[in-house]
Amino acid sequence: DYKPDNKRLEKVRDIFLFCCFTGYDYSTTAALTDKDLVADDDGALWIDTHRIKTKTAAKVKLLDIPLGIIKKYELLDIPLSIIKKYERKRDSIFLLPVMSNAKYNLYLKEIAAACEIEKNVTSHLARHTFATTVTYANGVSIESISKMLGHSNIGTTQIYGKITDHKIQEDMTAL
């Protein structure tokens, strides 16, 4: 619900939300280009890329919020509706207006203070939010989360899979 009063903080909020709904880390997000967007047979858009840190594949379907953020910044020079899988005949264009990681994290702290959030808000918190709140708490398997996060070892993903009382309640109700 936070409505920044300047474009700088608006961009930071949008990039943070983009990461919350894709699970991408700062470096991978900053490197995303139009060439990373692919459409499946049903016309849904995905980001199909490799993580900068580990070079592992990481493919995530674009939900409405991150898709809306990409459209908002529309750094593409072609409409998203005509993107075809792997058909590229020109140089790539960055998808989002990402600043340096140091400035990004500094501005995140400014947003957290404005929202009276006492938690240490960093770029990595968005990735953690994707793994726990967006996916795991909504029934996505730990195996799928691991693949989307680009982890080569599922044990790395299990760190994010904190079992919450709410999740236990849902699982027991289903049982």
C-alpha positions as CSV (number, residue, x, y, z in Angstrom):
1,D,0.0,0.0,0.0
2,Y,3.0,2.3,0.3
3,K,2.7,5.2,-2.1
4,P,6.1,7.0,-2.4
5,D,6.2,10.7,-3.1
6,N,9.1,10.5,-5.5
7,K,10.1,8.4,-8.6
8,R,13.3,7.1,-6.9
9,L,11.4,5.4,-4.1
10,E,8.7,4.3,-6.5
11,K,11.2,2.4,-8.6
12,V,12.7,0.8,-5.5
13,R,9.3,-0.3,-4.3
14,D,8.4,-1.7,-7.7
15,I,11.7,-3.6,-8.1
16,F,11.3,-5.0,-4.5
17,L,7.8,-6.2,-5.3
18,F,9.0,-7.7,-8.6
19,C,11.6,-9.7,-6.7
20,C,9.0,-10.8,-4.1
21,F,6.8,-12.3,-6.9
22,T,9.6,-13.8,-9.0
23,G,12.2,-14.9,-6.5
24,Y,15.0,-13.4,-8.4
25,D,17.9,-11.9,-6.5
26,Y,19.1,-8.4,-7.1
27,S,21.9,-9.3,-9.6
28,T,19.7,-11.5,-11.8
29,T,16.9,-8.9,-11.7
30,A,19.3,-6.1,-12.8
31,A,20.5,-8.2,-15.7
32,L,17.0,-9.2,-17.0
33,T,16.4,-8.2,-20.6
34,D,13.7,-8.7,-23.2
35,K,15.5,-11.8,-24.4
36,D,14.7,-13.5,-21.1
37,L,10.9,-13.2,-21.7
38,V,9.3,-16.2,-23.4
39,A,5.7,-17.1,-24.1
40,D,4.4,-20.6,-23.5
41,D,1.9,-22.4,-25.8
42,D,-1.0,-20.8,-23.9
43,G,0.5,-17.3,-24.4
44,A,1.5,-16.9,-20.7
45,L,4.8,-15.0,-20.2
46,W,7.7,-16.5,-18.4
47,I,11.2,-15.3,-17.5
48,D,13.6,-18.0,-18.6
49,T,17.2,-17.1,-17.6
50,H,20.2,-18.1,-15.5
51,R,21.0,-16.8,-12.1
52,I,24.0,-14.5,-12.1
53,K,25.5,-15.9,-8.9
54,T,25.3,-19.6,-9.7
55,K,24.7,-19.8,-13.5
56,T,21.9,-22.2,-12.8
57,A,18.7,-22.1,-14.8
58,A,15.8,-20.3,-13.2
59,K,12.4,-20.2,-15.0
60,V,9.4,-18.4,-13.4
61,K,5.9,-17.7,-14.8
62,L,5.1,-14.0,-14.6
63,L,2.2,-13.4,-12.2
64,D,0.1,-10.2,-12.6
65,I,2.1,-8.0,-10.3
66,P,5.5,-8.5,-11.9
67,L,4.0,-8.4,-15.4
68,G,2.4,-5.1,-14.5
69,I,5.7,-3.8,-13.2
70,I,7.4,-4.7,-16.5
71,K,4.6,-3.1,-18.5
72,K,4.8,0.0,-16.3
73,Y,8.5,0.6,-17.2
74,E,8.0,-0.6,-20.7
75,L,11.6,-0.4,-21.6
76,L,10.9,-2.7,-24.5
77,D,10.4,-1.3,-27.9
78,I,8.0,-4.0,-28.9
79,P,4.6,-4.8,-27.3
80,L,4.7,-7.7,-24.8
81,S,1.8,-9.3,-26.7
82,I,3.9,-10.1,-29.7
83,I,6.9,-11.7,-27.9
84,K,7.5,-15.1,-29.3
85,K,9.6,-17.8,-27.7
86,Y,13.2,-17.4,-28.5
87,E,12.6,-15.2,-31.6
88,R,15.1,-12.4,-31.3
89,K,16.6,-10.4,-34.1
90,R,18.0,-7.4,-32.3
91,D,20.0,-6.2,-29.3
92,S,18.5,-6.9,-25.9
93,I,16.9,-4.1,-23.7
94,F,16.9,-4.2,-19.9
95,L,13.4,-4.8,-18.4
96,L,13.7,-2.8,-15.3
97,P,15.4,0.5,-14.2
98,V,17.6,-1.0,-11.5
99,M,20.2,1.1,-9.7
100,S,23.3,-0.1,-7.8
101,N,22.7,-2.7,-5.1
102,A,24.2,-0.4,-2.4
103,K,21.7,2.5,-3.3
104,Y,18.9,0.0,-3.7
105,N,19.4,-1.4,-0.2
106,L,19.8,2.1,1.3
107,Y,16.5,3.2,-0.3
108,L,14.8,0.1,0.9
109,K,15.7,1.1,4.4
110,E,14.2,4.5,3.7
111,I,11.0,2.9,2.6
112,A,11.0,0.6,5.6
113,A,11.4,3.6,8.0
114,A,8.5,5.4,6.2
115,C,6.3,2.3,6.7
116,E,7.5,1.9,10.3
117,I,8.9,-1.6,9.5
118,E,11.5,-2.5,12.1
119,K,12.7,-5.6,10.2
120,N,16.0,-5.2,8.3
121,V,14.6,-4.9,4.7
122,T,17.2,-5.9,2.1
123,S,17.1,-7.1,-1.5
124,H,17.4,-10.7,-0.2
125,L,14.3,-10.3,1.9
126,A,12.3,-10.2,-1.4
127,R,13.7,-13.6,-2.4
128,H,12.9,-15.0,1.0
129,T,9.3,-13.6,0.7
130,F,8.9,-15.4,-2.6
131,A,10.1,-18.7,-1.2
132,T,8.0,-18.6,2.0
133,T,5.0,-16.3,1.6
134,V,4.2,-16.3,-2.1
135,T,4.9,-19.9,-3.0
136,Y,5.4,-22.3,0.0
137,A,2.5,-20.9,2.1
138,N,0.3,-21.2,-1.0
139,G,1.0,-24.9,-1.5
140,V,3.8,-24.8,-4.0
141,S,6.1,-27.8,-3.6
142,I,9.6,-27.4,-2.2
143,E,10.9,-29.0,-5.4
144,S,9.2,-26.5,-7.6
145,I,10.4,-23.6,-5.4
146,S,13.9,-25.0,-5.6
147,K,13.8,-25.1,-9.4
148,M,12.3,-21.5,-9.6
149,L,15.0,-20.1,-7.3
150,G,17.7,-21.8,-9.4
151,H,19.0,-23.9,-6.5
152,S,21.2,-26.9,-7.5
153,N,20.7,-28.5,-4.1
154,I,17.2,-28.8,-2.5
155,G,18.8,-28.5,0.9
156,T,19.5,-24.8,0.1
157,T,15.8,-24.3,-0.6
158,Q,14.7,-26.1,2.6
159,I,16.2,-23.2,4.6
160,Y,13.4,-21.0,3.3
161,G,10.7,-23.7,4.0
162,K,10.0,-22.7,7.6
163,I,6.9,-24.6,8.6
164,T,4.4,-22.1,10.0
165,D,1.5,-22.9,12.3
166,H,-0.9,-21.8,9.6
167,K,0.7,-24.2,7.1
168,I,0.5,-27.1,9.6
169,Q,-3.2,-26.2,10.2
170,E,-3.9,-26.3,6.5
171,D,-2.1,-29.6,6.0
172,M,-3.9,-31.2,8.9
173,T,-7.2,-29.9,7.7
174,A,-6.6,-31.4,4.3
175,L,-5.7,-34.7,6.0
